[in-house]
Amino acid sequence: MTIYRRGDRGPEIVDIQQRLADLGNLRPSGDPIGTFGDATEEAVRAFQTQRSLRVDGVVGPDTWGQLVEAGYRLGDRTLYLHAPMLRGDDVRALQRKLDALGFDIGKQDGFFGPATDAAVREFQRNVGDPVDGVVGLHTIAAIDRMRPLENVPGRGLVRETEQLRAIRGTLRGSVIAIDPGLDGSVAEVKIQRALADALADELRRLGAVPQVLEGGTAASGRAGMANALDAAICVSLHPREETGASGPTCAYFGSRTTYSPAGRQLAERILAELEDELGVRGRLERLAAAILRETQMPAVQVETLAASHEIGSAMPPAPEAITRLGHAIAEGVRRFFED
């Protein structure tokens, strides 16, 4: 997908502006129609903040995808299992309600997949409705009659906590998906690939089975590869995008209404090891980026200090620095499995 940013013009910008205006993010007196100016960038940043996305004012795949999804409200369309999967805020609202009622929808990711289909059918079976997995106005009304308390922990958080207990002590033999994040500049890709290889070497020494995700530049595609591997966890590696940052960042899946408890624990342990290795404080973040949202296992996005400071310089990171970072991340993974 093309990335849109300040200074761009054209019909695509008109579409972006209209969607932002419909959501209440873009002022009517903002930029000229079709021109990505200061007001549009400000609106994009506000939208990204609301959606737990990286706040950079740029409309890339994650931001565009969520702009489209935000246009759907529960009841606007009939929901059912479909290929490709239906996705949107209407699906997320349905998942939130079913989750609060105790039906296991998996992750509240906004995708109407097999887990959501199974939860819908189980609900229909419980209330005596035809079990067809189709969510129309009748099924929505039946769910609402149950008055789900959407501000309390749902079945998904309970299930993931149970799974987290089950994998303790199982690092040896576990498949670990490593996403090199191969969608940046040539310099970034080189650094991330070297770090992925160093991490794989360290995990192999610990008895794990690392699998570096090859090919496919889209984050959604790489998430699909991790799912196909049935990996225990996924570690996604990214260069730091904020040149003024003073330390590493570790992010886990989360939005305003839900998060991954296992993902958070994995991110906390990796961040602690990176902080010790680099001697600086880092940042823990809750993000709804595709690689975190679309993976079926606990996942973390790691942005290292080394990449941000070295990418723009003439000197590449020293091999020893890459090895140290790989060791620190692997130690965080080990602690996640063994603590």
Summary of the structure (lengths in Angstrom):
residues: 339
radius of gyration: 21.0
end to end distance: 40.7
largest distance: 67.9
contacts: 1128
relative contact order: 0.11
helix: 47%
strand: 12%
